[in-house]
Amino acid sequence: MPAPMVADEVRQACRIHARLLDAFIALTEQELAQLAPGFAEESLMESLEKMRAARKSYGALGGVVALEVVASNAA
C-alpha cells in the first residue's frame, strides 16, 4: 500500500515537534537519573513512555526516525 501524501508544512511541523520532544526526552532522562525510586520516578517514567510514543508518530509523519545508538565492544 502506498504511503499517504503529507504536505511539506505538515512534515516541517512534525520535524519541529520531533526535535523538541527529543530535547525534552533527554532532559527528562537526566532528571530521572537523579531520582530515588518512588512516585516522582514512576511519574517521569510514564511521561517518557508517552513522549516516546508521540516522538515515533511525529518522526514517522515528518520522515524523521530516531536511532538509538548502542556502543559495542565487538571487534
WONOR-V518263 format. One record per pair of residues at least 12 apart in sequence whose C-alpha atoms are under 10 Angstrom apart, sorted by the first residue. I is the first residue (numbers start at 1). J is the second residue. Records with the same first field share a line. If there is no record, write none. Layout:
# WONOR-V518263
I->J / J
This chain:
# WONOR-V518263
4->61
5->61
6->61 / 62 / 63
7->61 / 62
8->62
9->62
10->58 / 61 / 62
11->58 / 59 / 60 / 61 / 62 / 63 / 64
12->61 / 62 / 63
13->58 / 61 / 62
14->55 / 57 / 58 / 59 / 60 / 61 / 62 / 63 / 64
15->55 / 58 / 59 / 60 / 61 / 62 / 63 / 64 / 65
16->58 / 59 / 62
17->54 / 55 / 57 / 58 / 59 / 62
18->51 / 52 / 54 / 55 / 56 / 57 / 58 / 59 / 60 / 61 / 62 / 64 / 65 / 66
19->55 / 58 / 59 / 64 / 66
20->55
21->48 / 51 / 52 / 54 / 55 / 56 / 58
22->51 / 52 / 55 / 66
24->48 / 51
25->44 / 47 / 48 / 49 / 51 / 52 / 55
26->48
28->44 / 45 / 47 / 48 / 51
29->44 / 45 / 48
31->44
32->44 / 45 / 48
52->66
